[in-house]
Amino acid sequence: MIYLALRMFLDIINSGGEAEEDIKNVEECLNAAWDALLNAIFEDLINSMEKGIKMCVAADRWRTMY
């Protein structure tokens, strides 16, 4: 997650990291990366629901990978 944040905000790499503004930039960067990560996870789960439900119905109460 940190690498995603660094790619999103390259300007924090060159900062000294000690000024209050630098700390705020890092916080914003991590928050944006966390939000992007959460959205990607939920989108993947939602997109896989139809397939999972079909597999559960087809298995007729037997095991599936879901």
C-alpha positions, 0 to 999 in steps of 0.5 A: 500500500505504501508503494501505491501511495508513493506512486500517487504522490511522487512529491513526498519522496523528495521532501524532508519529511519533517515539516508539518506540510510534509506530514500532511502530504504523507497522510493524504497520500496514505488515505487516498491509497487506502480508499483506492484499495478498498474500492478495488476490493469491493468492486472485485467482490461485487463482480464475482457475486453472480459467478459465485451464486451460479456455482452454489446453485449448480452444486446443489448444496455440495462444496464449491470454491466459494 
